[in-house]
Amino acid sequence: MSFYIYVFKEAIDKLNGRNLKEALREVREGVRNKAIYSAVFDKKVKTADSILNEVRQGYESLGYRVVDLKFETKKNFVVGTRQGPLYLVYEVGISWDPILDLPYIPASSLKGALRSYMLDLCKKVDNRRECVEDVISLFGVPIRDDEIAKLVFPDSKSAEVSDEGSEGLAVFSDAYPISFKEKLLTADIINPHYYKGGKVVENEFKVEPVPITFLTVSPGVTFRLIIALSEEGEKYVSSLSKMIFKTDSYSLVPFITLAFTMGVGAKTSRGYGEFDLVSGSLIKGVSESKSRKAAKITWGGKK
């Protein structure tokens, strides 16, 4: 039985017609004990690695430049806190793939984190406008047109982004765990002090700690991510490298390395989601990649 199905089965079997508080405590304990048993996930992470090999080969055959990345969790990690089967049990979830039966990092989360980080870097360069244009062309349209304008113009002039080509020139796969040192998941706890019944407790003498246990991805788990980049996309990467790092490079790896040190996923302000890059390679495709239209910005257009 997969872990995904086990969680739902435990919840249905034990929460039906019993004292909710007692039954929930029993379900949480059973799920935690199964989750931290590493043998449950040993074969599954190997399967994920094999599937990502096929993803990489598929992008290569289409002629994309492929960035193959492996990165390791430095601390506990959680993403998709309101998703997945664990949310049903713990009220704090993890993005979970029901087919591979593994936690994963959605491509949209990774792409969004890198795009946001690179837009922040644009604020520090001399040619901010060109930098923002290149990031939008590379990653697609992340925000409303008026918010794009605010990144460049202090007086908030309008900006319009082309309807065509908003998909971006970089294609991200979901990231999956492919190995772990001790265990894939580990138990964690948060302890809200200043809320009671959904309301803020302002009197220090009325504070009542309410421990909430949940599961996170453990430190020492290696994730793998595949990024496909078109030939045109490489030109934007080179342009951004010159503006930000003062070097001529076609690799996204330096940007990704810095972004990962800032944290990915939920609760990054509390130290969750920091990664170390284990390896990163760039593979050139064997044929011409299919064209993808880059998003273009028109400054000062109508809102």
Sequence and secondary structure as in RCSB ss.txt:
>XXXX:A:sequence
MSFYIYVFKEAIDKLNGRNLKEALREVREGVRNKAIYSAVFDKKVKTADSILNEVRQGYESLGYRVVDLKFETKK
NFVVGTRQGPLYLVYEVGISWDPILDLPYIPASSLKGALRSYMLDLCKKVDNRRECVEDVISLFGVPIRDDEIAK
LVFPDSKSAEVSDEGSEGLAVFSDAYPISFKEKLLTADIINPHYYKGGKVVENEFKVEPVPITFLTVSPGVTFRL
IIALSEEGEKYVSSLSKMIFKTDSYSLVPFITLAFTMGVGAKTSRGYGEFDLVSGSLIKGVSESKSRKAAKITWG
GKK
>XXXX:A:secstr
  HHHHHHHHHHHHHTTS HHHHHHHHHHHHHHHHT GGGTHHHHHHHHHHHHHHHHHHHHTT EEEEEEEEESS
 B   TT SHHHHHHS    EETTTTEE B HHHHHHHHHHHHHHHHTTSS HHHHHHHHHHHH   S HHHHHH
HH TT   EEE STTTT SEEE  BEEEEESS SEEEEEE   SEETTEE   GGG     EEEEEE TTEEEEE
EEEE HHHHHHHHHHHHHHTSS    SHHHHHHHHHH  SS GGGT S EEEEEEEEE  SS         EEET
   
